[in-house]
């Protein structure tokens, strides 16, 4: 008692597994990389259907969620793609809690700018860094994406 717990997850597993964590978790931090299942699969190797279904169910529990989107050039770095994620998060705030109330301030979005910090680790392991050709987004581009996301009525933070 008195210990705040947070769970960072993709929610890419059965609902029953996530449900077991509910009484033990005060805050969820969930990655959303893309809203379109096929683009999500191309970027991550898995569809996002299970992920989004679990997020929708979680929205009805009253637990606060910080959604985190790594902004990857060529994958999800457009205003349209970030806007779709923000719209989804806004729609979650319209899902009533189990007692029928709404609580939209439970959800926020963090946009995480792509960086090359993993390049040295890949090199030390003798591996080729698969994102070597990508450039981090500019601060201006990240600000534009944040502005587009916040237009959907959610709190947005750039990291």
C-alpha angles and dihedrals in degrees: 000000000000094000117117112218129198128188120206109201148140091225089226095148140073117306090236089064093051091044090060089059095052098088091046099046128078098177135021123208108196130183118226110184102169139352098217112082096216095047089047090051092049091052100040109018094245136076118249095223095101091043094053093043091054092047091053091051092046090053090067094056098071094239115141116242132197107200114208124201119187103213105223120185111246093009109066108341100117129103089239094054096045089043090055090053091048091048090052091051091048090051089053089060087062092060107101120232119247089271092052098254126125122230110177096167089072091083133066137160130229118196110208113201115226113251137176099236092123093058094089092049091053090048092050089053091050092247131132112247104238094205097050091115094055124094123211114253116258121252088247092054092048089049090052091050091048091050091051091049095046089052085074091065100257132120111257131190129185118217 
